Amino acid sequence: MIKDNILFSLIKNMSVIVTFAYILSRNYTFDHIINRQTRSSKIYLILFCIPLSIAGTFLSIHILGALANIRSIGAIVGGIYGGPIVGIIVGIVSGFHRWTLGGFTAFACGVGVVSSGFIGGLYHKYRKEKEPTTFGAMAVTCVALLIEMALVVLLSRPYSQAIDLVKIITIPMTLSNVLGVGIFVNILENAREEIDHVKALQARKALNIANQTLPYLRKGLDFESAARVVEIIYNETDVDAVAITDNEQILAFKGEGSDHHLPHGEVLTRVTKRTLEGGEMVVVLSKEEIGCNEDKCPLSSAVVVPLRNRDQISGVLKLYRTKGKTISAADIELARGISSLLSNQMEIARLTEQAQLTIQAELKALQNQINPHFLFNAINTIVSYCRTQPMIARRLLLKLSEVFRYTLQSQGYLCTLKDELKLVQDYMSIEKARFGDRIQLIIDVPSELLDIKIPRLSLQPLVENAIRHGVSRLAETGKIEIKAREIDAGVEIKVKDNGVGIEAEQIDKILNPGHGNNMGIGLSNVNQRLINIFGQKSRIKVESQVGVGTLLSFVIPKKDLERTA
């Protein structure tokens, strides 16, 4: 009968423990505390579990000069979620508190709660990265309470009184503590599942927002793109206001408070300045914490997250709630997700712009490299025709002007295969005037591939290389063949000659700039631009055999193929 009354009373007192668990699970920092083993999260857990454990002492039932209690719940929970150190610290503090209350079991109870915290910590170590289960936590608590009962018998005097006490309190204390830890862990498990569900929904929403904002962020973040992004976020969420700022001024604002939070205006709120300075997400739940200078500002809570570019703060994203509402865990997760995706998009836009500038610079370098030696040879050839065959000289001058007009164009770094072949034909007209019938050009390209986009000046340097270092050294007729074919990976383009070929030990070196009396300048430039635009799979492949000829080939990937309308 006494045991039943003790058990009933202890279970009734557990309502306080359940309340503690619910409060922790509703706190927006819950996920950080439970899932991240940082110093700050462990300190928070210690500060939470110590009052929980001491409350278990105050809710004790006096019996035979001792206290039947649920004190160990706090220490065990601290150990389970924070590890042995957290469990021991909670146990030492609450155990010391129990010792100050006196009684013949005071010391034994103090030692017992420390041992329970340690055992909870061992379970944490055993689970490693896995989340604790309700059943596992209850089993650990049962073991810990049985050890506590053994310590009471071993360390308490008089011995007979300790035995009588343990006979009465073992079952009700064990059951109530086991049940308390089980309920506590179960509540946190359900809260975690709820948070994971919210994260999944908000991640999906953030991805949808990112998909819509991507076209506007390709040129970076400015007033126009920020306005588009803010409008999309506002329409896709139920927040009361959305804003984006750079480091100094408001780029865009939509929603409640837009009458005084104006684009082009200076950053008004203290919370924004705090985020820009600290570089960390800030959540504020009152109008005073927001710190707007406008007395009638309706904004009452906010989550402010930094936007990063190259690991530097480039601005902030802000989601606001008005009076009667507050920022929720869902809002926080959504803000985190959107901020991360927007930051990634801005970084991609920056890298894309850098890649384009690099490609343009490489193209310009190739243009400058082509002009001098080709111009010298072409002028000498034209001069030789001026007196004897002026019409041919005129035609060659027109071809030369077409070649230089094309090579000096700065309208993008891609062109159609048709345009690139036209350049090669004009170039070959001038070279044939020099070499006569000693060189021939064969083009084998299906009409349906003529409109694909390839890097500007990607074929002419390969043909020039075939002439200078291949067929021009032949006594017989040299042939240069250009082929294009669709393959599984995309479109493969080949430039083949029957020239003198390249020695095996030199093949891997010819794409190096300056190799072989400047042979590699044009080839290396084309190769590098192909890699920069399409990736490593598009690099030039070289096959050659001395006395047979050389084959240069590259692939335009299927995913990158562009066709003109």
Helices and strands as residue ranges (DSSP letters): H 2-26, H 30-35, H 39-58, E 61-63, E 66-68, H 72-82, H 84-100, H 106-127, H 134-155, H 159-217, H 223-236, E 241-245, E 250-255, H 270-278, E 282-284, H 287-290, E 299-309, E 312-322, H 329-386, H 390-407, E 414-416, H 417-435, G 436-438, E 439-444, G 447-449, E 453-455, H 460-469, G 471-473, E 478-487, E 490-497, G 504-509, H 515-518, H 520-534, G 536-538, E 541-545, E 549-557, G 558-560
